[in-house]
Amino acid sequence: MTAEMNNSEFVESSADSSKYENKRSVGYHILRISLFLTAAVCAVIGMFLLNQNTNHQVEVETVANGVIRSESQARVLLIMSYDDSHATVPYERKGVLDYMKRSGVEVDVEYMDTKAYPVGSPAYDAWKRTMAEKISSSDSYNAIICADDDALTFVEQNHDTLFRGLPVVFFGVNDFDHATRATQSGYETGIYENSSLADTMRAASVLLPGANKFLAIVDNTSTGRGSCSTFESLKSEFSGFEFNIVNTSELTHDELGERLSNVGDDTIVIHLASYEDADGNAYSLDESSHYVAEKCSRPVFRDSIGGVGEGICGSGFVDYERQGAQAAEMCIQILNGELPGNLPLVTDATPSYIYDAKVLDRFGLDKSDVPVDAIMINEHGISWQSVRPILFPVFLLLLAVTFILAFAYIGYARSLRDSLEILESRNNLRYRLFHDILTDLPNRQALMQFLHDEKNGSIQSIVSIDLNDFGDINDSYGHDCGDYVLKEIGRRLSEIDSKLLVRSAGDEFILVLGERVEPESALLAQIMNVFAEKVAFGDSVLDIEASYGVANWDESMDESSIVQCVDLAIRNAKVVGGGDSVFFYDEQMKRDMERKLEITDYLKLAIAEESPVVLFQPQVNTYDKSVYGYEALVRLKDNAYFPDQFIPVAEAAGLVSSIDRIVTKKVIQQQAAWRAEGREMKVVSINYSAAQLRDETYCDFVESLLREYDVEPRYLKIEITESMMLENEGLAEELFSRLEQMGISLALDDFGTGYSSLYRMATTPAEYVKLDKSLVDTYMVPGKEDFIDHLTQLIHGIDKKIIVEGVETAEQYAICKRMGCDIIQGYFFARPLPSAEAGAFDPKTVA
């Protein structure tokens, strides 16, 4: 039994630990919340001062899918929520204008600039009046395209007054509920702008397959808080990863650099927002990206445009230019007569990717692992932007710095505590990794590490101890008893002076010794004496026996080879079985194993190619020397291995059923070939092994072959053995019944070898009994013929016929004939022959 921690107990323990951790961190979170409002002041100010000037190139290939069918030229009004200072606006506008230009549609562009002139401000109202005057004084538009949420809201609020009857297409809208409601109006449709953060994280996990943690870099700006919320919402989607956050608003620039330089190899770093630090400094996107990438010991990824080319490894982002083109395409469809309500809301925007080849090379990442359609840049230099001074009111700056320092201090204290807990957890995990949970002994992994580290030649022997029939203890007395036996045997073995005691498997222990173990050594006797005393468990007293494998160290061995040697020794000991079975490793064991593996590999290839050869040994009617039939005997191509070499290996490797199927198929094919040659059909016997009893579809297989080649079942005989019936009598009886229904006869093979039962011979539904060659050699000699005579009469008396195999001399043939044996098989008439010779064989030519 392999004792392992119960999964449900482990999960319950983890849940209790999580609850305790949540309670312990309540004070920490309350303190952070109390400081949050003041820290938010710094975040708001930073949002006004941050200016992202990212030079970013997006390569998108678009093709206009349609041309306006109307003869007159159409006009479309594009309303942008922001002006060109917003990073996405140039790409959005370009996507719309390029597509419309190809389609021959005139486009007017208006900018609301709600970042500078919020909705409801005097400046906004003035823009709205100007917009109304412009629309009333110009030719009418055929459709409206809205970029981002504010533009869509404006058009909806003024649709009945300014844009009555005009279809509306929107894109860049982040509010999913708003977008859904809009499509229900009947005159609106468009594209919902989905977040690309999950795509960025998935792509990064492919590049860094060994990682199991995500570290998000955020700040207290509104962008940072929103990105942090999105990041944390993905925990369920990446359940195998640990999620961590670094807040740059709580760290100084140097503290951030130090934190990033210590990021572990198991971590994927996602740069979401770092526009400010604890000192009140604000940074542009390029500056923050460059600094983060420079200081971080791992590659850094982003989820939006910007940063790639400044040290960021890569990013996945919504392609704003493509979204603009998609919106233009939907507008074209409407202008061509499609109703907006028939165009569903687009929510599956395909992310775009861009990667920096220099950064990939720097970290040794495989470029083939980046998304297929990613853009790859490889700039030789990095563009820097100077840090612009940030002028805060003195009292706000001091207040913000004070609270940010408080955040930093609290975060540092928490991180320190967490680090100590992680260290303790890692130590516990390492201990569990190298120790068996049940016995608390070192495990096999600890053994390999010990052997690797022990280079001074102090190891002389390794002894493997395997408990015999341990599964029976678990089955009979329960697993509690089995666990107790393992712990008690482990305790006894630990009293032996050894360098290391290991529980290497369910019921196997290994001793690493500094003394060489020989067959008659006192140390071996001491080890075996551990099992002399019975083990008491409750009211039961158990007699535990074991098998032993020993490997003595020599200079040619390393840690892996000596373990392989002791494994080979214990394997041989277990085959012999019984108490006190001891095997010492020697080179012959290794050669035998290599030979078996070599034969196994050859057999697997032969089975795959169906290359085994079938020979046919004639079976001759005793009374007139005519051919009764043949026994099919399998050989390997070119006699690569003899039957006594490959058949035992095939049985041990579970390959016998496959070989027997090949033999069966070739026999039936040959019978059909002989019939086509005009030869008289004869019975062919096929040997059926015990392993084939588990081949539940063998009879179906035979039946389909007989039907395919139109061969009558009576020309097939299956040879079975008594040992097969002893192994599984139920399956054997099912087989006999099925073969009888099919019309295939049986022969009881190898009678006279091992355990031969007259009762089984009489009750088995076999028409023929084959006397083994050992009976021929022993009793077909002067003075002993009576035994064969009596056996022949007995077999005939129960209405069965006799096949005598191994007849090699004229004298043996004469005895068989005189005693009335029915069929003769042996070298006296012929060895196993190829099919052509067997078909033409005439026994009467034998003297």
HELIX and SHEET records of a PDB file:
HELIX    1   1 ASN A    7  ARG A   24  1                                  18    
HELIX    2   2 VAL A   26  LEU A   49  1                                  24    
HELIX    3   3 VAL A   89  SER A  103  1                                  15    
HELIX    4   4 PRO A  122  SER A  137  1                                  16    
HELIX    5   5 ASP A  149  GLN A  157  1                                   9    
HELIX    6   6 PHE A  176  THR A  183  1                                   8    
HELIX    7   7 LEU A  197  LEU A  207  1                                  11    
HELIX    8   8 SER A  222  GLU A  232  1                                  11    
HELIX    9   9 THR A  248  GLU A  250  5                                   3    
HELIX   10  10 HIS A  253  SER A  261  1                                   9    
HELIX   11  11 LEU A  285  LYS A  295  1                                  11    
HELIX   12  12 TYR A  320  LEU A  335  1                                  16    
HELIX   13  13 PRO A  340  ASN A  342  5                                   3    
HELIX   14  14 ALA A  357  ARG A  362  1                                   6    
HELIX   15  15 LYS A  367  ASP A  369  5                                   3    
HELIX   16  16 VAL A  394  LEU A  433  1                                  40    
HELIX   17  17 ARG A  444  ASP A  453  1                                  10    
HELIX   18  18 PHE A  470  TYR A  477  1                                   8    
HELIX   19  19 HIS A  479  SER A  494  1                                  16    
HELIX   20  20 ALA A  522  MET A  528  1                                   7    
HELIX   21  21 ASN A  529  PHE A  531  5                                   3    
HELIX   22  22 GLU A  559  VAL A  576  1                                  18    
HELIX   23  23 GLU A  587  GLU A  609  1                                  23    
HELIX   24  24 LYS A  637  ASN A  639  5                                   3    
HELIX   25  25 PRO A  643  ALA A  652  1                                  10    
HELIX   26  26 VAL A  656  ALA A  676  1                                  21    
HELIX   27  27 ALA A  690  ARG A  694  5                                   5    
HELIX   28  28 TYR A  698  TYR A  709  1                                  12    
HELIX   29  29 PRO A  713  TYR A  715  5                                   3    
HELIX   30  30 GLU A  722  GLU A  727  1                                   6    
HELIX   31  31 GLU A  729  MET A  742  1                                  14    
HELIX   32  32 LEU A  758  THR A  763  1                                   6    
HELIX   33  33 LYS A  773  TYR A  779  1                                   7    
HELIX   34  34 GLU A  785  GLY A  797  1                                  13    
HELIX   35  35 ALA A  810  MET A  819  1                                  10    
HELIX   36  36 SER A  835  ALA A  840  1                                   6    
HELIX   37  37 PRO A  843  THR A  845  5                                   3    
SHEET    1   A 5 GLU A 106  TYR A 111  0                                        
SHEET    2   A 5 ARG A  75  MET A  80  1                                        
SHEET    3   A 5 ALA A 143  ALA A 147  1                                        
SHEET    4   A 5 VAL A 168  VAL A 173  1                                        
SHEET    5   A 5 GLU A 188  TYR A 192  1                                        
SHEET    1   B 7 GLU A 242  ASN A 247  0                                        
SHEET    2   B 7 LYS A 213  VAL A 218  1                                        
SHEET    3   B 7 THR A 267  HIS A 271  1                                        
SHEET    4   B 7 VAL A 300  ARG A 302  1                                        
SHEET    5   B 7 GLY A 314  VAL A 318  1                                        
SHEET    6   B 7 PRO A 351  ASP A 356 -1                                        
SHEET    7   B 7 ILE A 375  ILE A 377  1                                        
SHEET    1   C 5 LEU A 500  ALA A 505  0                                        
SHEET    2   C 5 GLU A 508  LEU A 513 -1                                        
SHEET    3   C 5 SER A 461  LEU A 467 -1                                        
SHEET    4   C 5 ALA A 546  ASN A 552 -1                                        
SHEET    5   C 5 SER A 581  PHE A 584  1                                        
SHEET    1   D 2 VAL A 535  PHE A 537  0                                        
SHEET    2   D 2 SER A 540  LEU A 542 -1                                        
SHEET    1   E 9 VAL A 613  ASN A 621  0                                        
SHEET    2   E 9 VAL A 627  ARG A 635 -1                                        
SHEET    3   E 9 VAL A 683  ASN A 687  1                                        
SHEET    4   E 9 LEU A 716  ILE A 720  1                                        
SHEET    5   E 9 SER A 745  PHE A 751  1                                        
SHEET    6   E 9 TYR A 768  LEU A 771  1                                        
SHEET    7   E 9 LYS A 801  GLU A 805  1                                        
SHEET    8   E 9 ILE A 823  GLN A 825  1                                        
SHEET    9   E 9 VAL A 613  ASN A 621 -1                                        
END                                                                             
